Amino acid sequence: MLGLFTAGAVRRIADRLCPYDGGVTAPTVTVPAGEPAERGGWSEVMLRRLGGPLGRHAGSRLVLGPAVVMVLATLSWLLLMAHQTSCRQTDPTTSINAIARLCYTDIPVLYQARGLSQGAVPYITAQWEYPVLTGGFVEVARRITDVLGVHASPDLSGQQVLTNADIFYSVCAVMLFGCFLVLVLLQLHMGGRRWWATSLMVAVAPVVIAEGLINWDIFAVTLTAAALFAWGRRRPYVAGLFFGLAVAAKLYPLFILGPLLLLCLRSRRLRAFGQQLAAAVVTWVLVNAPVFVASPSGWLYFWQFNIDRGADLGSIWYVMSLAGLRLPSPGTWSLLFMLLGCLGIGALVFLAPRRPRVGQVAFLVVALFLVVNKVYSPQYALWMLPLLALARPTWREWAVFNVAEVAYYFVIWGHLAGTLHPGDGGPDRVYWLAVFLRMGVSIWLMVVVVNDMLNPGEDPVREDGVDDPIGGPLDRAADAWSLRLVSFGAESPALRPSPSGSVVYGPVEDPDGKQSGRPRRALVDDLLDDGSDQPR
């Protein structure tokens, strides 16, 4: 009796710490009726030999798994901060070559270069080349620095400015660490049955350890993940709120809305998209309006800076300029290729045998933007990382992506330091090769995701009848219309029902959304909903 009471108490505590939300679940195993004991794949055979499939009381609400992921994410961030310590400057008379030490960060540099150390406010009394919400993030960190250090003013000594810059960097690092933990937690809940891989791929990514503190990009990446999470939970207004905030922090989340519109058009979910778009526009306007009213020129500086910016580091246009092939107006060429690529992605949305997943189209459009953009800074890889984990949570693609990005991370600093240039003063072809490798990997990843879209049966996320873990109103929605080259209404390989007579073991949900206490047979009607916007 004491054992039963203790087990029940532990379960109730686990329920409170990590309530079941349909995302973090125990794996399900489908066993065809009447098959011999040793039939099936290697994993099924081993499962039976180790005691059979999970029972009805198996732990589907384990705190251990998510806790491990969060601990690993914390260790990754500690490694990142330890890596950055060699670039901390404490003596104004002794300079530190952060580029040569491979630990450069914009955060303390811009604090001093843009006059924040003298009390300047972004957009108002200081030119700031980032969207307004990133400027707001920086302003909060600046005010905290004034409290923890010496109040910023033009009269500070060199040592005081340096001390304040170090405090400002530390405050930003702690704030961005909080954003990173939220990002990993959101990935965990957006991963569906693959929650472990989807979250772990962000938590332990070498890209984060290398580039997480070059700039403030983690902040915008987290807001974008929050928008996708809210959309996946069928909260279009909340998703729009976060999309508006994300676009106000960085421009790239704006490109996700276009493919999402096409997905809603294919599945006739325009009402949900309209609600999200309205909330996004209102949020963006409300965030930008105070800065625009206070300083129109300061607000316009970000836009003018990016329009006037030429071919810059990491882009194919920059390499062409180094090779002597200078194209006029690289921004125009970048925009042209972006439009052509978006047309191709739009065609894929309607030509795919089954409506593509939100994670797939989001990754494609962001990767396209980075490949053709006139600047591709090292930290922009953070934009792609969580979307890659949602689009294709397989370790091979994750490993190749991280190897290419980390290789570029090392080469870019050597290029800027001049250590990779040949002795005869010729061009730095090692840097060219690193850019081509990075671009080639990005294009290869896009091809892999496109193949999954055209062949849903090969999509690792859509195994066992899963449709779209972050689809929200689109999840399990029937096609309203498409341009498929197969017969309309044909059954998608990814959504075929389980074999006749099979039993699905493990935690399952009743049609009313409540977890069932017993296994039940998979039904054909469970695979697609009735086309309504409301969850079943």
Secondary structure, DSSP 8 states (H G I E B T S, - for coil): -HHHHHHHHHHHHHHHHS---SSS----EEE-TT--TT-S-HHHHHHHHTT-S--TTS-SS-SHHHHHHHHHHHHHHHHHHHHHGGG----TTS---TTTTT---HHHHHHHHTTGGGT--BTTTB---S-HHHHHHHHHHHHHHHHHS----TT--HHHHHHHHHHHHHHHHHHHHHHHHHHHHHHHHHSGGGHHHHHHHHHT-HHHHHHTTSSSHHHHHHHHHHHHHHHHTT-HHHHHHHHHHHHHH-STTHHHHHHHHHHHHHHT-HHHHHHHHHHHHHHHHHHHHHHHHH-HHHHHHHHHHHHH--S-TTSHHHHHHHTT---S-HHHHHHHHHHHHHHHHHHHHHHSSS---HHHHHHHHHHHHHHHSS---GGGHHHHHHHHHHH---HHHHHHHHHHHHHHHHHHHHHHHTTTS-TT----HHHHHHHHHHHHHHHHHHHHHHHHHH-GGG-GGGGGG---TT-GGGTT---S----SS-TT---GGG----TT-EEES--B-TTS-B-SS-B---GGGSS--S-SS--
